Amino acid sequence: MSLTVFRYKGYRFLFFSREETRCHVHVTCADGEAKFWVEPKVLLAENFGLSAKQINELTKVVEERCDEIKSA
């Protein structure tokens, strides 16, 4: 099961239940998906199909909404 934290443009930011305990968020869209660590700092963990431009934009979004992600 997954919990959508928020949507931004065509991206869905979500968590998967029963996954690892370190705070992170998954991002999916039609082009692919990525996983970002949120603690101790925002860092790309995995990328499947997203361009460098998309990853840069998503990194900024995760940094800006980090508190919202952590409290979800």
C-alpha positions as a Markdown table, in Angstrom:
| # | Residue | x | y | z |
|---|---|---|---|---|
| 1 | Met | 0.0 | 0.0 | 0.0 |
| 2 | Ser | 1.2 | 3.5 | -0.7 |
| 3 | Leu | 0.4 | 6.9 | 0.8 |
| 4 | Thr | 0.4 | 10.0 | -1.5 |
| 5 | Val | 2.0 | 12.9 | 0.4 |
| 6 | Phe | 1.4 | 15.5 | -2.3 |
| 7 | Arg | 1.4 | 16.0 | -6.1 |
| 8 | Tyr | 3.4 | 18.5 | -8.0 |
| 9 | Lys | 2.9 | 19.1 | -11.7 |
| 10 | Gly | 2.7 | 15.5 | -13.1 |
| 11 | Tyr | 4.7 | 14.0 | -10.2 |
| 12 | Arg | 3.3 | 11.9 | -7.3 |
| 13 | Phe | 5.3 | 12.0 | -4.0 |
| 14 | Leu | 4.6 | 9.0 | -1.9 |
| 15 | Phe | 5.6 | 6.5 | 0.8 |
| 16 | Phe | 5.2 | 2.7 | 0.7 |
| 17 | Ser | 4.0 | 1.1 | 3.9 |
| 18 | Arg | 6.3 | -1.4 | 5.6 |
| 19 | Glu | 9.4 | -0.1 | 4.0 |
| 20 | Glu | 12.7 | 0.8 | 5.6 |
| 21 | Thr | 12.7 | 3.2 | 8.6 |
| 22 | Arg | 15.1 | 5.9 | 7.3 |
| 23 | Cys | 13.0 | 8.8 | 6.1 |
| 24 | His | 12.6 | 9.0 | 2.4 |
| 25 | Val | 10.1 | 9.7 | -0.3 |
| 26 | His | 9.4 | 8.1 | -3.7 |
| 27 | Val | 8.5 | 10.2 | -6.7 |
| 28 | Thr | 6.7 | 8.7 | -9.7 |
| 29 | Cys | 5.6 | 10.1 | -13.1 |
| 30 | Ala | 5.0 | 8.8 | -16.6 |
| 31 | Asp | 8.8 | 9.1 | -17.4 |
| 32 | Gly | 10.0 | 7.0 | -14.5 |
| 33 | Glu | 10.6 | 7.2 | -10.7 |
| 34 | Ala | 13.1 | 8.2 | -8.1 |
| 35 | Lys | 13.7 | 7.8 | -4.4 |
| 36 | Phe | 15.1 | 10.6 | -2.2 |
| 37 | Trp | 16.5 | 10.3 | 1.3 |
| 38 | Val | 15.2 | 13.1 | 3.4 |
| 39 | Glu | 17.4 | 12.6 | 6.5 |
| 40 | Pro | 20.0 | 13.6 | 7.4 |
| 41 | Lys | 19.8 | 15.7 | 4.2 |
| 42 | Val | 18.0 | 15.5 | 0.9 |
| 43 | Leu | 19.9 | 13.1 | -1.3 |
| 44 | Leu | 19.0 | 11.1 | -4.4 |
| 45 | Ala | 19.0 | 7.4 | -3.6 |
| 46 | Glu | 17.7 | 5.9 | -6.9 |
| 47 | Asn | 16.7 | 7.1 | -10.3 |
| 48 | Phe | 14.9 | 5.0 | -13.0 |
| 49 | Gly | 14.3 | 7.0 | -16.2 |
| 50 | Leu | 14.2 | 10.6 | -15.1 |
| 51 | Ser | 16.5 | 13.2 | -16.7 |
| 52 | Ala | 19.1 | 15.2 | -14.9 |
| 53 | Lys | 16.8 | 18.3 | -15.3 |
| 54 | Gln | 13.9 | 16.4 | -13.7 |
| 55 | Ile | 16.1 | 15.2 | -10.8 |
| 56 | Asn | 17.3 | 18.8 | -10.2 |
| 57 | Glu | 13.8 | 20.1 | -10.1 |
| 58 | Leu | 12.6 | 17.3 | -7.8 |
| 59 | Thr | 15.5 | 17.7 | -5.5 |
| 60 | Lys | 14.5 | 21.4 | -5.0 |
| 61 | Val | 10.9 | 20.4 | -4.4 |
| 62 | Val | 11.8 | 17.8 | -1.8 |
| 63 | Glu | 14.1 | 20.3 | -0.1 |
| 64 | Glu | 11.4 | 23.0 | 0.0 |
| 65 | Arg | 8.7 | 20.5 | 1.3 |
| 66 | Cys | 11.0 | 18.5 | 3.6 |
| 67 | Asp | 9.0 | 19.3 | 6.7 |
| 68 | Glu | 5.7 | 18.2 | 5.1 |
| 69 | Ile | 7.3 | 15.0 | 4.0 |
| 70 | Lys | 8.8 | 14.2 | 7.4 |
| 71 | Ser | 5.4 | 14.8 | 9.2 |
| 72 | Ala | 3.4 | 12.6 | 6.8 |
